[in-house]
């Protein structure tokens, strides 16, 4: 841990820390070192599959924001699906912000869609908000295209009772993305007012900002604002 922490502080950019801390206000500024993501990715690549990385992954909780982000990046390199799930489920309870949550993009998931769908159901039912957000993001990343089924929209909508800001933002991101990729199945969630007003309007806002949404659909979406 001390070796990795030393490496992180060697990469510190205090001006970047001051800027980035404003994007994650729920994290105390004193726990942010100020390391840019490309440098974190380079460090993760250098450490992956080493004993140092294994020892680091076994150490939870971490103290610094960048340690959590590095942890997420290292998990992403795990190629064994079962081990990847084990590591993620150990880590998710300690995720305390949207940026660390969104850094978790495991490569092992791509070839295990059936098992992943079942696991996502468990994440969406969890009490921890960033576990729910992660489940929504994995639903969007892995089940919006060829593996899509209409019931995935219902899975996402099942968490709409949550009032947590970053869950609601992820819901809007999910539904605006699905409007672009699966419009016929997704549009009824807006035309029939199946989403909370805030999520409904934020979904429309994000869709209107998207270059993937055709002009005629944007015209309809503008008329659906609540």
C-alpha positions as CSV (number, residue, x, y, z in Angstrom):
1,X,0.0,0.0,0.0
2,X,2.7,2.5,0.9
3,X,4.6,1.7,-2.3
4,X,1.6,2.5,-4.4
5,X,0.7,5.5,-2.4
6,X,4.2,6.9,-3.0
7,X,3.8,6.3,-6.7
8,X,0.4,8.1,-6.7
9,X,1.8,11.2,-4.9
10,X,4.7,11.3,-7.4
11,X,2.1,11.8,-10.1
12,X,0.2,14.6,-8.2
13,X,-1.0,17.6,-10.0
14,X,-2.4,20.0,-7.3
15,X,-4.1,22.3,-9.9
16,X,-5.9,19.3,-11.3
17,X,-6.9,18.2,-7.8
18,X,-8.4,21.6,-7.1
19,X,-10.4,21.5,-10.4
20,X,-11.5,17.8,-10.1
21,X,-12.6,18.1,-6.5
22,X,-15.4,20.4,-7.6
23,X,-16.8,17.6,-9.8
24,X,-17.1,15.2,-6.9
25,X,-18.2,17.4,-4.0
26,X,-19.2,14.4,-1.9
27,X,-15.5,13.5,-1.5
28,X,-13.4,15.5,1.1
29,X,-10.8,17.4,-0.8
30,X,-8.1,16.2,1.5
31,X,-8.6,12.6,0.3
32,X,-8.0,13.6,-3.3
33,X,-4.3,13.4,-4.4
34,X,-4.8,14.9,-7.9
35,X,-3.8,12.3,-10.4
36,X,-5.1,12.4,-14.0
37,X,-6.9,9.3,-15.2
38,X,-4.5,8.6,-18.1
39,X,-1.7,8.4,-15.6
40,X,-3.8,6.1,-13.4
41,X,-4.4,3.9,-16.3
42,X,-0.7,3.7,-17.1
43,X,0.0,2.8,-13.5
44,X,-2.7,0.1,-13.5
45,X,-1.2,-1.4,-16.7
46,X,2.3,-1.5,-15.0
47,X,0.9,-3.1,-11.9
48,X,-1.6,-5.6,-13.2
49,X,-0.9,-9.3,-12.4
50,X,1.9,-8.4,-10.0
51,X,2.1,-9.4,-6.4
52,X,2.0,-5.7,-5.5
53,X,-1.4,-5.4,-7.2
54,X,-2.7,-8.5,-5.5
55,X,-1.7,-7.2,-2.1
56,X,-3.2,-3.8,-2.9
57,X,-6.6,-5.4,-4.0
58,X,-6.7,-7.2,-0.7
59,X,-6.5,-3.9,1.2
60,X,-9.9,-2.4,1.9
61,X,-10.9,0.3,2.6
62,X,-8.5,2.7,1.0
63,X,-7.8,6.2,2.2
64,X,-7.5,8.2,-1.1
65,X,-9.9,8.7,-4.0
66,X,-7.2,7.7,-6.5
67,X,-6.5,4.5,-4.6
68,X,-10.2,3.6,-5.2
69,X,-9.9,4.5,-8.8
70,X,-6.8,2.4,-9.2
71,X,-8.5,-0.5,-7.5
72,X,-11.4,-0.2,-10.0
73,X,-9.0,-0.2,-13.0
74,X,-7.1,-3.2,-11.7
75,X,-10.4,-5.2,-11.3
76,X,-11.1,-4.3,-15.0
77,X,-8.1,-6.4,-16.0
78,X,-9.3,-9.6,-14.3
79,X,-10.1,-12.1,-17.1
80,X,-11.7,-14.8,-14.9
81,X,-15.4,-14.0,-14.6
82,X,-16.0,-15.6,-11.2
83,X,-12.9,-14.0,-9.7
84,X,-14.0,-10.7,-11.2
85,X,-17.4,-10.8,-9.6
86,X,-15.8,-11.7,-6.3
87,X,-13.5,-8.7,-6.4
88,X,-16.3,-6.4,-7.5
89,X,-18.6,-7.5,-4.7
90,X,-15.8,-6.9,-2.2
91,X,-15.2,-3.5,-3.6
92,X,-18.6,-2.0,-4.3
93,X,-19.6,-1.3,-0.7
94,X,-16.6,1.0,-0.5
95,X,-17.4,3.0,-3.6
96,X,-18.6,6.4,-2.5
97,X,-18.8,8.6,-5.7
98,X,-19.9,8.5,-9.3
99,X,-16.4,8.7,-10.9
100,X,-15.0,5.6,-9.1
101,X,-18.2,3.8,-9.9
102,X,-18.0,4.6,-13.6
103,X,-14.3,3.6,-13.7
104,X,-15.4,-0.1,-13.2
105,X,-15.5,-1.6,-16.7
106,X,-14.5,-5.2,-16.3
107,X,-13.4,-6.9,-19.5
108,X,-14.5,-10.3,-18.3
109,X,-18.2,-9.4,-18.6
110,X,-18.4,-9.4,-22.4
111,X,-18.5,-13.2,-22.7
112,X,-20.7,-13.9,-19.8
113,X,-24.0,-12.2,-20.6
114,X,-26.3,-14.8,-19.1
115,X,-24.5,-14.9,-15.7
116,X,-24.1,-11.1,-15.8
117,X,-27.8,-10.4,-16.3
118,X,-28.6,-12.4,-13.1
119,X,-25.9,-10.6,-11.2
120,X,-27.2,-7.2,-12.4
121,X,-30.6,-8.1,-10.9
122,X,-28.9,-8.5,-7.5
123,X,-27.0,-5.2,-7.8
124,X,-30.1,-3.3,-8.7
125,X,-31.8,-4.7,-5.5
126,X,-28.9,-3.6,-3.3
127,X,-29.3,-0.9,-0.6
128,X,-26.0,0.8,-1.5
129,X,-26.6,3.6,-4.1
130,X,-23.4,3.1,-6.1
131,X,-24.0,-0.6,-6.3
132,X,-27.3,0.2,-7.9
133,X,-25.7,2.8,-10.2
134,X,-23.1,0.2,-11.3
135,X,-25.8,-2.3,-12.0
136,X,-27.6,0.2,-14.2
137,X,-24.4,1.1,-16.0
138,X,-23.6,-2.6,-16.7
139,X,-27.2,-3.0,-18.1
140,X,-26.6,-0.1,-20.4
141,X,-23.1,-1.1,-21.5
142,X,-23.8,-4.8,-22.1
143,X,-27.5,-5.0,-22.9
144,X,-28.4,-2.1,-25.1
145,X,-27.4,-3.6,-28.5
146,X,-27.4,-7.2,-29.7
147,X,-28.1,-8.7,-26.2
148,X,-31.1,-6.3,-25.6
149,X,-34.5,-7.5,-24.5
150,X,-37.5,-5.3,-23.6
151,X,-37.5,-6.6,-20.1
152,X,-34.2,-4.9,-19.5
153,X,-36.0,-1.6,-19.6
154,X,-38.2,-2.9,-16.8
155,X,-35.2,-4.0,-14.8
156,X,-33.9,-0.4,-15.0
157,X,-37.2,1.1,-14.2
158,X,-37.4,-1.1,-11.0
159,X,-35.0,1.3,-9.3
160,X,-37.0,4.5,-10.0
161,X,-38.2,4.7,-6.4
162,X,-34.6,5.7,-5.4
163,X,-34.2,9.4,-4.6
164,X,-30.4,9.3,-4.7
165,X,-29.2,11.9,-7.2
166,X,-26.6,9.7,-8.9
167,X,-29.0,6.8,-9.3
168,X,-31.5,9.2,-10.9
169,X,-28.8,10.6,-13.2
170,X,-27.8,7.1,-14.2
171,X,-31.4,6.3,-15.0
172,X,-31.7,9.3,-17.2
173,X,-28.4,8.3,-18.9
174,X,-29.7,4.8,-19.4
175,X,-33.1,5.7,-20.9
176,X,-31.6,8.4,-23.2
177,X,-29.1,5.9,-24.5
178,X,-31.8,3.3,-25.0
179,X,-33.9,5.9,-26.9
180,X,-31.1,6.1,-29.4
181,X,-30.5,2.3,-29.6
182,X,-33.9,0.8,-29.0
183,X,-36.4,3.7,-29.7
184,X,-39.6,1.6,-30.3
185,X,-39.3,-0.2,-26.9
186,X,-38.1,2.8,-25.0
187,X,-40.4,5.7,-26.2
188,X,-43.5,4.4,-24.3
189,X,-41.7,5.0,-21.0
190,X,-41.9,8.7,-21.9
191,X,-45.2,8.9,-23.8
192,X,-47.0,6.9,-21.1
193,X,-45.2,8.7,-18.2
194,X,-43.7,5.6,-16.7
195,X,-40.8,7.4,-15.1
196,X,-40.6,9.9,-12.2
197,X,-41.0,13.5,-13.5
198,X,-37.3,14.4,-12.7
199,X,-36.0,11.3,-14.5
200,X,-38.4,11.8,-17.3
201,X,-37.3,15.4,-18.0
202,X,-33.6,14.7,-17.5
203,X,-33.9,11.8,-20.0
204,X,-35.4,14.2,-22.5
205,X,-32.7,16.7,-21.9
206,X,-29.9,14.2,-22.4
207,X,-31.6,12.9,-25.5
208,X,-31.9,16.4,-27.0
209,X,-28.2,16.9,-26.4
210,X,-27.3,13.6,-28.2
211,X,-26.2,13.5,-31.8
212,X,-27.6,9.9,-32.0
213,X,-31.2,11.0,-31.7
214,X,-32.8,12.0,-35.1
215,X,-34.4,15.4,-35.5
216,X,-38.0,14.1,-35.8
217,X,-37.6,12.3,-32.5
218,X,-36.3,15.4,-30.8
219,X,-39.4,17.3,-31.9
220,X,-41.6,14.7,-30.3
221,X,-39.5,14.7,-27.1
222,X,-39.7,18.4,-26.7
223,X,-43.5,18.0,-26.7
224,X,-43.3,15.4,-23.9
225,X,-41.6,17.7,-21.3
226,X,-43.5,17.7,-18.0
